[in-house]
């Protein structure tokens, strides 16, 4: 695991300035030489005055977006449109308070880069990097001065991106794993993420099915006798299906639970409003196996009612029931016939060879290839100082076990012990027992003294 997220403090204006608690090694010295001017870089949350610069930065630095049918990537929100609403919602506990987590890198009072992250699951143990954008002027200056000025004297795009990533890795303490998805041809992004400890998790392939092919597939009657609608009561079945449909490593990184397959009332209302503005509609269903009492197939189609964008489908099939691919594809094709004709986009992973084989056989087109990368983060906990532990004494540790006062023998126990001593036969020494050196009096005197305080006619042993 990479040490970038654990060894370097990410204070905004104190980056590489406070080093008393750091372990100085060769990598740390290398990073100091790589970031000569980062003391003036400030990383902070986005503000309203940054909206115009951020929109220009996203428009200039954005690449061709892949279809929004991935199980990892999520389509970024329009920042200016939703800024006010999400800022107001962030004042109250709500499921979307972390969905608008955007930070910018400011250098010489100018926005040089931004990063947008969001939680991937409900528990917040896995977060994803939605977007990292750097000012194209930095890229142009970096390319123009590559042969004139040494790279160690410049603030490069890799420097800005690395600082943004490490800031988020340190800031989001509840995240144990980070994931992201990038195009396989984006070499600069691949180098940036690999430099910061991200490793390959899976390959994603995006497929496009033309409207003509959808119409041809819709003529087939699907054989799905146990096709049921999806509700919150089926979250357990969908969770088990999702667990069976992915390898152990991917399952561990995603870390999904049953609540990830449930929809709250607040989320339902928000999704309804979003569909109303975007002119979309969701249709979903799952195939139930009555003998095993388990879900063996699931599909969800996002239909576009105005024909402005392609339809998006998500498909999950149990690896033991690959014969469901033609049936579910026919069902989704029949659903798309109710809206204006558009292409259907869906994705497949490299651990789903049966799906890719079927899509190639029916004539689907490969439209994009992406790479899913992940990185684990273990934050260091502050340890107690050794001097504080060494200063503890045994009496301080065991103070709770010490008696509060010196024990005093009771009256009844004293009389019982005297009678026990008198009842013992002693042929060699019939004389009276000697007096105690501490008290200076005989045992008989103690008995007489105790009997004077006792009222007559009472048996002390009763």
C-alpha positions in Angstrom: 0.0 0.0 0.0 1.3 3.5 -0.8 2.4 5.7 2.0 1.4 9.0 0.5 -1.8 9.3 2.4 -0.3 8.5 5.7 3.1 10.1 5.9 2.6 13.6 4.7 0.6 16.2 6.6 -1.9 18.0 4.3 -2.3 21.3 6.1 -3.3 23.9 3.5 -0.6 26.5 3.8 1.7 24.2 5.9 2.4 21.5 3.3 5.9 20.3 3.8 6.6 23.1 6.3 5.9 21.2 9.6 8.1 18.1 9.7 8.9 17.4 13.4 6.5 14.3 13.5 7.4 13.0 10.0 9.8 10.1 9.2 12.3 11.7 6.9 13.2 9.2 4.1 14.3 9.3 0.5 10.7 9.4 -0.8 10.0 12.4 1.4 13.1 14.2 0.2 12.1 13.5 -3.4 8.6 15.0 -2.8 10.2 18.1 -1.3 12.2 18.6 -4.5 9.1 17.9 -6.6 7.0 20.6 -4.8 9.2 23.7 -4.5 6.4 26.3 -4.6 3.5 24.5 -2.9 3.7 26.6 0.2 1.5 29.2 -1.6 -1.1 26.7 -2.8 -4.3 26.8 -0.7 -6.8 23.9 -0.9 -10.2 24.9 0.4 -13.9 24.0 -0.2 -15.6 25.6 -3.1 -17.3 29.0 -2.6 -19.9 30.9 -4.5 -17.3 33.3 -6.0 -15.5 30.3 -7.5 -18.4 29.1 -9.6 -17.5 30.9 -12.8 -13.9 29.8 -12.7 -14.8 26.3 -11.8 -17.3 26.0 -14.7 -14.7 27.2 -17.2 -12.1 24.9 -15.7 -14.5 21.9 -16.1 -15.5 22.9 -19.6 -11.9 23.3 -20.8 -10.4 20.3 -19.0 -13.2 17.9 -19.5 -12.8 14.9 -21.7 -15.3 13.0 -23.7 -17.6 11.5 -21.1 -18.2 7.8 -21.1 -21.8 6.6 -21.0 -23.4 6.9 -17.6 -24.0 3.2 -17.2 -21.1 2.3 -14.9 -21.5 0.8 -11.4 -18.6 3.1 -10.3 -18.8 6.4 -12.2 -21.6 8.8 -11.6 -22.5 11.7 -13.8 -21.3 15.0 -12.2 -24.0 17.5 -11.2 -24.3 20.9 -12.7 -22.5 22.9 -10.1 -24.1 26.3 -10.7 -27.6 24.9 -10.9 -27.5 22.8 -7.7 -25.1 24.9 -5.6 -27.7 26.9 -3.7 -30.0 24.0 -3.0 -27.2 21.7 -1.8 -25.7 24.4 0.4 -29.0 24.8 2.1 -29.4 21.1 2.5 -25.9 20.7 3.9 -27.1 22.6 7.0 -29.4 19.8 8.0 -28.8 16.0 8.2 -29.7 14.5 4.8 -28.5 11.7 2.5 -27.0 14.2 0.1 -24.8 16.3 2.5 -21.7 14.6 1.2 -22.6 14.5 -2.5 -21.4 18.0 -3.1 -17.9 17.7 -1.7 -15.8 19.9 -4.0 -12.4 21.4 -3.2 -10.3 23.8 -5.2 -6.6 24.5 -5.3 -5.9 28.3 -5.3 -2.5 29.6 -6.3 -1.7 33.3 -6.4 -5.4 34.1 -6.0 -6.4 32.0 -9.0 -8.2 28.7 -9.2 -5.7 26.2 -10.6 -7.6 22.9 -10.1 -10.5 21.2 -8.4 -11.5 17.7 -7.1 -15.0 16.3 -6.6 -15.5 13.3 -4.3 -18.6 11.5 -3.0 -19.4 8.5 -0.9 -19.8 5.2 -2.8 -21.8 3.3 -0.2 -24.2 4.2 2.5 -21.8 3.4 5.4 -19.2 5.8 3.9 -16.4 3.2 4.1 -15.7 3.5 0.3 -15.5 6.9 -1.4 -15.0 7.6 -5.1 -13.1 10.3 -7.0 -15.7 11.8 -9.4 -13.5 14.4 -11.1 -10.0 15.9 -11.0 -9.5 18.9 -13.2 -6.4 21.1 -13.6 -6.1 24.5 -15.4 -5.1 23.9 -19.0 -2.8 27.0 -18.8 -0.6 25.0 -16.5 -0.5 22.1 -19.0 0.5 24.5 -21.8 3.2 26.2 -19.7 4.5 22.8 -18.6 4.8 21.6 -22.2 6.3 24.9 -23.4 9.0 25.1 -20.7 9.8 21.4 -20.6 13.0 22.0 -22.6 14.0 25.3 -21.1 13.3 25.3 -17.4 13.8 22.2 -15.1 10.6 20.7 -14.0 11.6 21.0 -10.3 11.2 24.8 -10.6 7.6 24.6 -11.9 4.2 23.9 -10.3 3.0 21.2 -12.7 -0.4 19.7 -13.3 0.8 16.5 -11.5 1.7 18.6 -8.5 -1.8 20.2 -8.3 -3.6 16.9 -8.8 -1.4 15.1 -6.2 -2.1 17.8 -3.6 -5.8 17.6 -4.2 -5.9 13.9 -4.0 -3.8 13.7 -0.8 -5.9 16.4 0.8 -9.0 14.3 0.3 -7.3 11.2 1.5 -6.5 12.9 4.7 -9.7 14.9 5.2 -12.2 12.0 4.8 -11.4 10.0 7.8 -14.3 7.5 7.5 -13.1 6.3 4.1 -11.1 3.1 4.2 -11.1 2.6 0.4 -11.1 5.0 -2.6 -12.2 4.0 -6.1 -12.3 5.8 -9.4 -12.8 5.2 -13.1 -10.9 6.7 -16.0 -10.5 6.2 -19.7 -7.7 3.8 -20.6 -6.3 6.2 -23.1 -5.9 9.1 -20.6 -2.2 8.6 -19.9 -1.8 11.7 -17.7 -4.6 10.7 -15.4 -3.2 7.1 -15.2 0.2 8.4 -14.2 -1.4 10.8 -11.6 -3.4 8.1 -9.9 -0.7 5.5 -10.0 1.7 8.0 -8.5 -0.7 8.4 -5.6 -1.1 4.7 -4.9 -4.1 3.7 -7.0 -4.0 0.2 -8.4 -6.0 -1.6 -11.1 -9.2 -3.3 -9.9 -11.2 -4.2 -13.1 -11.6 -3.3 -16.8 -14.9 -1.9 -17.9 -16.3 -2.1 -21.5 -19.2 0.1 -22.6 -21.6 -1.2 -25.3 -24.0 0.5 -27.5 -27.1 -1.2 -29.0 -28.6 0.6 -31.9 -32.4 1.4 -32.1 -32.7 -1.0 -35.0 -31.2 -3.9 -33.0 -33.4 -3.0 -30.1 -36.5 -3.3 -32.2 -35.3 -6.6 -33.5 -34.7 -8.0 -30.0 -38.1 -6.8 -28.9 -39.8 -9.2 -31.2 -38.7 -12.1 -29.0 -41.1 -13.0 -26.2 -38.9 -13.2 -23.0 -39.3 -16.4 -20.9 -39.4 -14.8 -17.5 -42.3 -16.3 -15.5 -41.0 -15.0 -12.1 -40.2 -11.4 -13.1 -41.2 -9.2 -10.1 -41.0 -5.4 -9.5 -38.4 -4.1 -7.1 -39.2 -2.6 -3.7 -37.4 -2.1 -0.4 -38.6 -5.5 0.8 -36.4 -7.1 -1.8 -33.2 -5.5 -0.6 -31.9 -8.7 1.0 -32.4 -10.6 -2.3 -30.7 -7.9 -4.4 -27.8 -7.7 -1.9 -27.2 -11.5 -2.2 -27.3 -11.3 -6.0 -24.8 -8.5 -6.0 -22.5 -10.5 -3.8 -22.7 -13.5 -6.0 -22.1 -11.5 -9.2 -18.6 -10.1 -8.4 -15.3 -11.6 -7.3 -14.1 -11.3 -3.7 -11.7 -8.4 -4.3 -14.3 -6.2 -6.0 -16.8 -7.1 -3.3 -14.4 -6.1 -0.6 -13.7 -2.8 -2.2 -17.3 -1.9 -2.9 -18.3 -3.0 0.7 -22.0 -2.8 0.0 -24.7 -3.7 2.5 -28.4 -4.3 2.5 -29.2 -0.6 3.1 -27.4 0.2 -0.2 -30.3 -1.4 -2.0 -33.0 0.4 -0.2 -34.5 3.8 -1.1 -35.5 6.2 1.6 -38.5 8.5 1.3 -36.2 11.6 1.0 -34.2 9.9 -1.8 -37.4 8.9 -3.6 -38.7 12.5 -3.6 -35.3 13.9 -4.7 -35.1 11.3 -7.5 -38.6 12.1 -8.6 -37.7 15.8 -8.9 -34.6 15.0 -10.8 -36.5 12.8 -13.3 -39.0 15.5 -13.8 -36.4 18.0 -14.8 -34.3 15.6 -16.9 -37.3 14.0 -18.6 -36.2 10.5 -17.6 -37.9 7.4 -16.1 -36.6 4.3 -14.3 -38.0 0.8 -15.0 -36.6 -2.1 -13.0 -37.3 -5.7 -12.1 -35.7 -8.9 -10.9 -36.1 -12.6 -11.6 -36.9 -14.7 -8.5 -36.0 -18.4 -8.2 -38.7 -20.0 -6.1 -36.8 -23.2 -5.3 -33.7 -21.5 -3.9 -35.7 -18.4 -2.8 -33.1 -16.1 -4.3 -32.9 -13.4 -7.0 -30.9 -14.6 -10.0 -31.2 -11.6 -12.3 -31.8 -7.9 -12.1 -32.2 -5.0 -14.6 -32.8 -1.3 -14.5 -33.4 0.9 -17.5 -33.2 4.7 -17.4 -35.5 5.8 -20.3 -35.2 9.2 -21.9 -38.6 10.4 -22.9 -37.6 13.4 -25.0 -35.0 11.6 -27.1 -32.2 13.9 -26.1 -29.8 11.2 -24.7 -29.5 7.4 -25.0 -31.1 5.0 -22.7 -29.0 3.6 -19.9 -29.2 0.1 -18.6 -27.8 -1.7 -15.6 -27.7 -5.5 -15.6 -26.8 -8.0 -12.9 -27.0 -11.8 -13.5 -25.9 -14.7 -11.3 -22.9 -16.4 -12.9 -24.7 -19.7 -12.7 -27.7 -18.5 -14.7 -26.1 -17.0 -17.9 -29.1 -18.2 -19.9 -30.9 -15.1 -18.5 -28.9 -12.7 -20.8 -31.1 -13.1 -23.9 -34.3 -13.1 -21.8 -33.4 -9.9 -19.9 -32.1 -8.2 -23.0 -35.4 -8.9 -24.8 -37.3 -7.5 -21.8 -35.3 -4.3 -21.8 -35.7 -4.0 -25.6 -39.5 -4.2 -25.2 -39.4 -1.5 -22.5 -37.6 0.9 -24.7 -40.2 0.6 -27.5 -42.6 2.7 -25.4 -40.4 5.9 -25.7 -38.7 7.6 -28.7 -36.1 5.4 -30.4 -32.7 5.9 -28.9 -29.6 3.7 -28.5 -29.2 1.6 -25.3 -25.9 1.8 -23.4 -24.8 -0.8 -20.9 -21.5 -1.9 -19.4 -19.6 -5.2 -18.7 -16.5 -6.0 -16.7 -13.6 -8.2 -17.5 -14.9 -10.8 -14.9 -18.1 -11.2 -17.0 -17.0 -13.0 -20.1 -20.4 -14.5 -20.8 -22.0 -11.1 -21.1 -19.3 -9.8 -23.4 -19.7 -13.0 -25.6 -23.4 -12.5 -25.8 -23.2 -8.8 -26.7 -20.7 -9.5 -29.4 -22.9 -12.3 -30.8 -26.0 -10.0 -31.0 -24.0 -7.3 -32.8 -23.5 -4.6 -30.0 -20.8 -2.0 -30.6 -17.9 -1.3 -28.2 -18.0 2.4 -27.6 -15.6 3.0 -24.6 -13.0 1.2 -22.4 -12.3 2.4 -18.9 -10.2 1.2 -16.0 -11.5 1.0 -12.4 -8.7 1.7 -9.8 -8.8 1.5 -6.0 -6.6 2.5 -3.1 -6.9 1.6 0.6 -6.1 4.2 3.3 -5.2 3.5 6.9 -5.0 6.7 9.0 -2.5 6.8 11.8 -3.8 7.2 15.3 -2.1 9.4 17.9 -0.1 7.3 20.4 0.4 8.2 24.0 3.8 9.6 25.0 6.2 7.0 26.5 7.0 9.3 29.4 3.4 9.3 30.6 3.3 5.5 30.8 6.7 5.2 32.5 5.7 7.7 35.2 2.9 5.5 36.5 3.6 3.7 39.8 2.2 0.3 40.9 0.3 1.9 43.8 -1.4 4.3 41.4 -2.5 1.5 39.1 -3.8 -0.7 42.0 -5.2 2.2 44.0 -8.7 0.9 43.4 -7.9 -2.4 45.1 -6.5 -0.8 48.3 -8.8 -0.8 51.4 -10.3 2.5 52.4 -9.4 2.1 56.1 -7.5 -0.4 58.3 -9.7 -3.4 59.1 -10.8 -3.9 62.8 -11.8 -7.4 64.1 -15.4 -7.7 65.1 -16.7 -8.6 68.6 -18.3 -11.9 67.6 -15.3 -13.2 65.7 -13.1 -12.5 68.7 -15.3 -14.5 71.2 -15.4 -17.4 68.7 -11.7 -17.5 68.4 -11.3 -17.4 72.2 -13.6 -20.3 72.7 -11.9 -22.2 70.0 -8.5 -21.8 71.7 -10.0 -22.8 75.1 -11.5 -26.0 73.7 -8.2 -27.2 72.4 -6.6 -29.8 74.8 -3.0 -29.0 76.0 -1.4 -31.6 78.3 2.1 -30.2 78.3 1.3 -26.6 79.2 -1.9 -26.5 81.3 -1.2 -23.0 82.4 -3.0 -19.9 81.1 -1.9 -18.5 77.7 0.7 -15.7 77.9 -0.4 -12.2 77.4 -0.2 -10.6 74.1 2.9 -8.3 73.6 0.9 -5.7 71.7 -1.9 -5.2 74.2 0.0 -6.1 77.4 -3.0 -8.0 78.9 -4.1 -11.6 79.0 -6.9 -13.2 76.9 -9.0 -13.7 80.0 -8.9 -9.9 80.7 -10.2 -9.3 77.2 -13.0 -11.7 77.8 -13.9 -10.1 81.1 -13.8 -6.6 79.6 -16.1 -7.7 76.7 -18.6 -9.4 79.1 -19.0 -6.2 81.1 -20.4 -4.5 78.1 -22.8 -7.3 77.3 -26.3 -7.4 78.9 -26.8 -10.4 81.0 -29.1 -13.1 79.8 -28.1 -12.9 76.1 -26.1 -15.5 74.3 -23.7 -13.8 71.9 -23.6 -16.8 69.7 -27.4 -16.7 69.0 
